[in-house]
């Protein structure tokens, strides 16, 4: 189900939004929906302390690793071996 949203903005701001949509070849409504979706992805909804705690916990671990070029080569060989 869809809901209608009315946002009141000054004429000059609307003109800029309308022009941005026109340049992209989409309606003003579609442009606004896309911008809202993008803004939603940027907004952090989690607890910053919990996120920092998770990063700090992960940083305390020491896992074996190899040279990046060697690892990428192993990955590529895995892709080509699976294709045979």
BAFI-3210 file (N, C-alpha, C; in Angstrom, 3 decimals, decimal comma, padded with zeros to 6 digits):
// residues 84
n [1|2|3|4|5|6|7|8|9|10|11|12|13|14|15|16|17|18|19|20|21|22|23|24|25|26|27|28|29|30|31|32|33|34|35|36|37|38|39|40|41|42|43|44|45|46|47|48|49|50|51|52|53|54|55|56|57|58|59|60|61|62|63|64|65|66|67|68|69|70|71|72|73|74|75|76|77|78|79|80|81|82|83|84]
n.u [000,837|000,511|001,422|000,581|002,702|003,146|005,239|006,231|008,017|010,148|009,677|012,039|013,684|012,138|012,269|014,965|015,011|013,165|014,523|016,805|015,606|014,581|016,937|017,894|015,970|013,622|010,570|009,681|008,637|009,671|012,400|012,546|011,719|013,886|016,011|015,172|015,288|018,039|018,990|017,913|019,441|021,863|021,550|022,347|021,094|021,701|023,067|025,714|027,702|027,536|028,276|030,927|032,016|031,823|033,604|035,987|036,218|036,546|038,968|040,728|041,280|043,486|044,053|045,306|046,800|047,566|049,746|048,296|048,213|048,734|046,519|044,431|045,113|044,663|041,904|041,065|041,995|040,311|037,857|038,237|038,797|036,380|034,846|035,409]
n.v [-001,164|002,223|005,480|008,904|011,696|014,943|017,608|020,759|023,154|025,953|027,907|028,292|026,212|024,015|024,321|023,692|020,985|019,923|020,420|018,819|016,311|016,372|016,434|013,887|012,463|011,592|011,604|014,267|013,286|010,648|011,223|012,418|010,224|008,474|009,948|010,076|007,342|006,917|008,632|007,368|005,043|006,062|007,032|006,199|003,643|002,100|001,391|003,386|002,782|000,009|-000,761|000,179|-001,409|-003,941|-003,660|-003,207|-005,660|-007,412|-006,494|-007,414|-010,025|-012,340|-013,567|-016,010|-014,972|-014,258|-013,104|-010,522|-010,619|-013,304|-014,483|-013,456|-014,658|-017,352|-017,273|-016,621|-018,915|-020,777|-020,005|-020,568|-023,313|-024,336|-023,940|-025,831]
n.w [000,000|-000,745|000,424|000,470|000,463|001,428|000,891|001,688|000,005|-000,769|-003,789|-005,349|-004,484|-005,210|-007,969|-008,448|-007,658|-009,461|-011,865|-011,504|-011,592|-014,209|-015,725|-015,236|-016,475|-015,248|-013,299|-011,053|-008,664|-008,635|-008,487|-005,950|-004,368|-004,791|-003,690|-001,037|-000,364|-000,613|001,399|003,603|003,721|004,521|007,070|010,341|012,316|014,429|017,721|018,584|020,489|020,746|018,174|018,075|020,108|018,945|016,796|018,185|019,534|017,381|016,415|018,297|017,687|016,100|013,128|010,839|007,822|004,389|001,764|-000,146|-002,979|-003,423|-002,177|-003,786|-006,177|-005,496|-005,165|-007,784|-009,147|-007,983|-009,049|-011,796|-011,769|-010,931|-013,154|-014,995]
ca.u [000,000|001,278|000,942|000,906|003,479|003,214|006,342|006,168|009,347|010,096|009,653|013,379|014,160|011,382|012,808|016,216|014,653|012,523|015,577|017,617|014,825|014,503|018,249|017,998|014,915|012,621|009,634|010,097|008,274|010,634|013,659|012,417|011,724|015,252|016,817|014,754|015,847|019,471|019,171|017,569|020,580|022,992|021,260|022,687|020,005|022,187|023,704|027,122|028,563|027,534|029,073|032,336|032,406|032,005|034,841|037,111|036,322|037,099|040,366|041,557|041,586|044,607|043,829|046,365|046,482|048,693|049,974|047,056|048,299|048,621|045,121|043,622|045,416|043,943|040,479|040,901|042,135|039,100|036,799|038,502|038,686|034,968|034,208|035,800]
ca.v [000,000|003,464|006,650|010,180|012,569|016,308|018,362|022,137|023,753|027,213|027,778|028,149|024,859|023,101|024,442|022,931|019,567|019,598|020,409|017,622|015,174|016,479|016,060|012,430|011,858|010,962|012,560|014,883|012,351|009,543|011,777|012,581|008,884|007,946|010,690|009,639|005,996|007,078|009,238|006,341|004,121|006,758|007,280|005,084|003,346|001,262|001,991|003,578|002,096|-001,417|-000,915|000,329|-002,591|-005,040|-003,406|-003,434|-007,104|-008,024|-006,083|-008,171|-011,348|-012,446|-014,707|-016,141|-014,429|-014,355|-011,981|-010,233|-011,112|-014,765|-014,813|-013,164|-015,726|-018,548|-017,063|-016,742|-020,322|-021,452|-019,716|-021,258|-024,753|-024,664|-023,790|-026,937]
ca.w [000,000|-000,839|001,156|-000,152|001,333|000,915|001,457|001,211|-000,137|-001,518|-005,250|-005,919|-004,171|-006,071|-009,324|-008,501|-007,590|-010,738|-012,885|-011,276|-012,099|-015,668|-016,264|-015,135|-017,287|-014,397|-012,717|-009,793|-007,594|-008,617|-008,000|-004,501|-003,764|-004,829|-002,725|000,293|-000,145|-000,401|002,727|004,590|003,832|005,144|008,483|011,211|013,242|015,518|018,881|018,256|021,451|020,399|016,957|018,442|020,881|017,994|016,049|019,098|019,777|016,172|016,284|019,256|017,135|015,174|012,247|009,844|006,506|003,472|000,871|-000,862|-004,360|-003,355|-001,874|-004,972|-007,135|-005,052|-005,475|-009,237|-009,519|-007,546|-010,031|-013,069|-011,555|-010,833|-014,459|-015,876]
c.u [000,893|000,612|001,383|001,627|003,535|004,320|006,298|007,583|009,207|010,194|011,039|013,965|013,433|011,924|014,097|015,942|014,064|013,567|016,472|016,905|014,782|015,811|018,418|016,903|013,863|011,676|010,210|009,798|009,265|011,983|013,633|012,425|013,137|016,136|016,455|015,312|017,342|019,745|018,890|018,731|021,742|022,793|021,553|021,564|020,457|022,814|025,187|028,067|028,650|028,375|030,562|032,838|032,653|033,297|036,054|037,311|036,944|038,583|041,281|041,953|042,781|044,411|044,969|045,894|047,718|048,846|048,716|047,088|048,157|047,166|044,218|043,859|044,693|042,455|040,237|041,021|040,899|037,943|037,012|038,412|037,239|034,258|034,501|034,776]
c.v [001,240|004,562|007,898|011,043|013,947|017,049|019,753|022,706|025,045|026,973|027,562|026,770|023,835|023,137|023,650|021,426|019,116|019,507|019,178|016,386|015,190|016,029|014,542|011,712|011,128|012,035|013,132|013,940|011,210|010,023|011,895|011,221|008,311|008,637|010,286|008,250|006,070|007,652|008,218|005,372|004,748|006,914|006,029|004,872|002,526|002,066|002,147|002,857|000,602|-001,666|-000,809|-000,874|-003,776|-004,871|-003,672|-004,921|-007,800|-007,698|-006,842|-009,544|-011,270|-013,718|-014,795|-015,584|-014,552|-013,076|-011,764|-010,754|-012,631|-015,176|-014,563|-014,214|-017,014|-018,443|-017,247|-018,193|-021,124|-021,228|-020,527|-022,771|-025,183|-024,621|-024,955|-028,029]
c.w [000,000|-000,034|000,415|000,881|000,688|001,658|000,849|001,193|-000,935|-003,027|-005,840|-005,649|-005,029|-007,495|-009,471|-008,487|-008,922|-011,858|-012,735|-011,805|-013,621|-016,313|-016,251|-015,918|-016,476|-013,856|-011,427|-008,629|-007,487|-008,096|-006,482|-003,810|-003,709|-003,792|-001,299|000,613|000,151|000,986|003,820|004,803|004,578|006,645|009,296|012,217|014,445|016,639|018,589|019,218|021,145|019,147|017,258|019,237|019,957|017,206|016,934|019,379|018,573|016,027|017,238|018,715|016,186|014,358|011,248|008,505|005,634|002,687|000,028|-002,297|-004,409|-003,092|-003,085|-006,057|-006,784|-005,386|-006,957|-009,691|-009,108|-008,515|-011,313|-012,907|-011,476|-012,158|-015,378|-015,910]
res [x|x|x|x|x|x|x|x|x|x|x|x|x|x|x|x|x|x|x|x|x|x|x|x|x|x|x|x|x|x|x|x|x|x|x|x|x|x|x|x|x|x|x|x|x|x|x|x|x|x|x|x|x|x|x|x|x|x|x|x|x|x|x|x|x|x|x|x|x|x|x|x|x|x|x|x|x|x|x|x|x|x|x|x]
***
